[in-house]
Amino acid sequence: MDTEEERLKGQAEIWEHMFAFVDSMALKCAVELGIPDIINSHGRPVTMSEIIDSLKTNTSSSLNADYLTRVMRLLVHKGLFTSQVHQENNQLVYDLTRSSRWLLKDSKFNLSPLVLFETSPATQKPWQYLGKCVQENGFPFESAHGCGIWDLL
């Protein structure tokens, strides 16, 4: 039966699929900024202020703390970091998870380069041609870049 509730659930599912790319872009942002390494360098959970202070010493540009807070909230929701209120100072602190430990630059098991590669514009662009290639029996990478992936590399 097609009730209003079922229609709205279907709409919500479509919205989730449309914006699933945001998860990847938030992950890319954390890797580009070195958030896992910043947390790891402290050896303990860190506050947003500590993350921002570390970023300010690594960059000369101004930071948007609100954006960073939203990115971290999403990544906590997705299980890439944890957050909890620190009992001593009542501040929210962030820590690594088993997933974010795979993003540490000095780790033997570092997936950061792969995250950056897979979220790069050159790697994302072929996905824009998937429908065309299904219709025309082509290859998305060739449609996007005019050559095969191995030719480009």
C-alpha positions in Angstrom: 0.0 0.0 0.0 1.4 3.4 -1.0 0.8 5.6 2.1 2.1 9.1 2.7 4.7 7.7 5.1 6.0 5.2 2.6 6.3 7.9 -0.1 8.2 10.2 2.3 10.5 7.3 3.3 11.2 6.7 -0.4 11.9 10.4 -0.9 14.3 10.3 2.0 16.2 7.3 0.6 16.6 9.2 -2.7 18.0 12.2 -0.9 20.5 9.9 0.9 21.7 8.5 -2.4 21.9 11.9 -4.0 24.1 13.3 -1.2 26.2 10.2 -0.5 29.1 11.9 -2.3 29.3 14.3 0.6 30.7 11.4 2.8 33.6 11.0 0.4 34.3 14.7 0.1 34.3 15.1 3.9 36.8 12.2 4.2 38.9 13.9 1.5 38.8 17.1 3.5 40.0 15.3 6.7 42.8 13.7 4.8 43.9 16.9 3.1 43.9 18.7 6.4 45.7 15.9 8.2 43.1 15.6 10.9 44.0 12.0 11.7 47.7 12.9 12.1 46.8 15.9 14.3 44.8 13.8 16.7 47.4 11.1 16.7 50.2 13.6 17.4 48.5 14.6 20.7 48.4 11.0 21.9 44.9 11.6 23.3 41.5 12.9 22.3 41.6 16.5 21.2 39.3 19.5 21.2 38.2 21.4 18.1 40.4 24.3 19.3 43.4 22.0 19.4 42.7 20.8 15.9 42.3 24.4 14.7 45.5 25.5 16.5 47.4 22.7 14.8 45.9 23.6 11.4 46.8 27.3 11.8 50.5 26.4 12.4 50.4 24.3 9.2 48.7 26.8 7.0 48.8 30.5 6.5 45.2 30.9 5.5 42.2 31.6 7.8 40.1 28.7 8.8 36.3 28.3 8.9 35.8 26.6 12.2 32.0 26.2 11.6 32.7 24.2 8.4 35.3 22.1 10.1 32.9 21.4 13.0 30.3 20.2 10.5 32.8 18.0 8.7 33.9 16.4 11.9 30.3 15.9 13.0 29.6 14.1 9.8 32.7 12.0 10.1 31.9 11.1 13.7 28.4 10.1 12.5 30.0 7.9 9.8 32.3 6.2 12.4 35.6 7.7 11.1 36.2 9.5 14.4 34.7 9.4 17.8 33.5 12.4 19.9 32.6 12.6 23.6 32.4 15.3 26.2 35.5 15.4 28.3 34.6 15.2 31.9 37.2 17.6 33.3 36.6 20.6 31.1 33.2 19.7 29.6 34.5 20.2 26.1 33.8 17.9 23.1 36.9 15.9 22.2 37.7 13.9 19.0 39.6 10.7 18.8 40.7 8.1 16.2 38.8 4.9 15.3 40.0 1.8 13.7 39.0 3.3 10.4 40.8 6.7 10.8 44.0 4.9 11.9 44.2 3.8 8.2 44.7 7.4 7.3 47.8 8.1 9.4 50.6 9.2 7.1 53.4 7.4 9.0 51.4 4.2 9.3 52.5 1.0 7.5 48.9 0.7 6.4 48.1 4.2 5.0 45.1 4.6 2.7 45.4 8.4 2.5 46.9 8.4 -1.0 44.2 6.2 -2.2 41.5 8.3 -0.7 43.0 11.4 -2.4 43.3 9.6 -5.7 39.7 8.2 -5.7 38.2 11.5 -4.7 40.2 13.6 -7.2 38.3 15.3 -10.1 40.1 13.1 -12.7 38.9 9.9 -11.0 35.4 11.3 -10.2 34.7 12.7 -13.7 34.2 9.3 -15.4 31.3 8.5 -13.2 29.4 11.4 -14.9 29.5 9.4 -18.1 28.2 6.1 -16.7 24.7 6.5 -18.2 26.0 7.5 -21.6 28.3 4.5 -21.6 25.6 2.1 -20.7 23.5 3.5 -23.6 26.4 3.6 -26.1 28.5 0.7 -25.0 31.5 2.9 -24.2 34.0 3.2 -21.3 33.4 6.0 -18.8 37.1 6.9 -18.4 37.6 7.2 -22.1 34.4 9.3 -22.5 35.6 11.6 -19.7 39.2 12.0 -20.7 39.5 11.0 -24.4 41.9 8.2 -23.7 42.1 5.0 -21.6 43.2 5.1 -18.0 46.5 3.3 -18.8 47.2 5.8 -21.7 46.7 8.7 -19.3 48.9 7.2 -16.6 
